[in-house]
Amino acid sequence: MTEQYRTYQCRVDETPSEDALMSDYAELYGKTERKLFARLYSGDKDTNSLKREFIKRFRITARQFNSVSAGLKGKISSIKELRVNLIREAEQRIAKAKEVLKRISDPAKKHQKKRRLAILQARLKNLKSDRASGKVRLCFGSKKLFRSQFYLKENGYASHSEWLKDWQSARSNQFFVIGSKDETTGCQNCVATVSGDGSITLRLRLPNAMSKKYLTLSGLHFEYGHKSIVAAIGRNLSDNKNDWQAINYRFLRDDKGWRVFVSIALLEFKPTSLKNIGVVGIDINADHIAVSETDCYGNPVEYFSVPCNTYGKTANQRKAIIGGAVKQVIAFAINKRKPVVLEKLNFQKKKSALEKQSRKFARMLSSLAYTQIQTNVRARAFDAGIDVYEVNPAYTSVIGQYKFKDRYGMSTHNAAALVIGRRSLGFGETLPNQLYVTLPLSVRNRGGHVWSKWADVSRKAQAALAAHRQSRKGSSLSPVLDKAQFVINPPVTGAIPVCESSLVPFE
């Protein structure tokens, strides 16, 4: 497996003087970061000359400039990566808006939809223009807070000066300290030591522009990952340089005070899972995680669902719910000694698949929760020595619904999880004979890849669902599919059969 990184956080029980020093550090850091961003995008690309200039101008150390530069480059890289998804999403929305526009007859509604379409097209044009020119739009302090100055009363501000205070605070509420494996305890500007009571003490190097040179924060204890951080600090004190690693720190101020985030690399992975005995497939859904275990031949052995509804929950509640659900899933994989299989992260496709059931149901699964679940699965699996594999998510729900749902008496989502697991074992899924008989497949598709045939099934199912919504008759998909002449195998009761011949290799 590739090197894994983990970030842990804890609250800092700071005194007023410590709060003042960290606030001054954050203010200087924010000013330096904004000036560096402006210079980089004004055409000044000579990093060495900028480094010399900024060290002298802002009275910071060379390592502190490196921290500012690394943090800024990380933000720029994230924006560029996100822009690819934003362009794809805008194109999908435009295509959908054009389809809807054709069906609207009411002049007023048609006018509003045209306005919405024009906004989307303008947004897409700007995104593509920025991508072509390499331009990056970065608002320090958030766009939402910046725009609130134009609607002060609506956003709870009595005056512009009151808003300005929040704006300046938001632009100067954090600073980053980069580490290196060849520096003292992994970070020269934030040296960590372990006290006799097991707590961690940080000695933070302050910029030369400040009144003090060092700030010491003691008594830190991380609720999660404390032992891992202590172990990383210990490795950096050993005589074996191969064990040394970089430790990065980020200090962030929120409404309750300061938090410190510590990022360490997890270098040791001892696999305990065996893929040759089967896998555990996982399908993430709006209110639960569907889990299906397979044997080495791809046959289902055991399946169940774990509740995981994060809709309308606070950040802490969402974190607890996801953590508890993932803990159950990984505990099952540990007991079975089988690797876990996920779909490759593509939230837009997942959301689209859920919308085929219910738009309200699809809104329950946010991109944040979807990412958090996958991140938690990988983190807990890494700690337990469980391998995690990814597969292409194409048509897993459709295949599960029409090939395995009724055959094994499982839910659509558990059937999808079964397909995910089987795909990681290298097996493909041909269409059941009933679908070949009832589905009018084109001649050109008969010699194509099996996924092209499942694409036809998916399109016909979507057309049936659209007709169902249009007629507003019935409350489920089944009667519509009957009209569309979809014939499904009758459910099989009793024990799940195990048969090697049920597997079909990829075509």
NORRACOR-V530046 format. One record per helix or strand. SS is the DSSP state (H for helix, E for strand). FROM is the first residue (numbers start at 1). LEN is the number of residues. If there is no record, write none. Layout:
<<SS & FROM & LEN> <SS & FROM & LEN>>
//
This chain:
<<E & 4 & 9> <H & 16 & 25> <H & 47 & 12> <H & 62 & 42> <H & 107 & 27> <H & 143 & 8> <H & 153 & 3> <H & 160 & 11> <E & 174 & 4> <H & 184 & 3> <E & 190 & 5> <E & 200 & 6> <E & 214 & 7> <H & 226 & 10> <H & 241 & 3> <E & 248 & 7> <E & 257 & 10> <H & 275 & 3> <E & 279 & 6> <E & 288 & 7> <E & 300 & 8> <H & 315 & 22> <E & 339 & 5> <H & 347 & 9> <H & 359 & 4> <H & 367 & 18> <E & 388 & 4> <H & 396 & 13> <H & 412 & 13> <E & 427 & 2> <H & 433 & 6> <H & 443 & 3> <H & 450 & 22> <H & 478 & 6> <H & 500 & 3> <E & 504 & 2>>
//
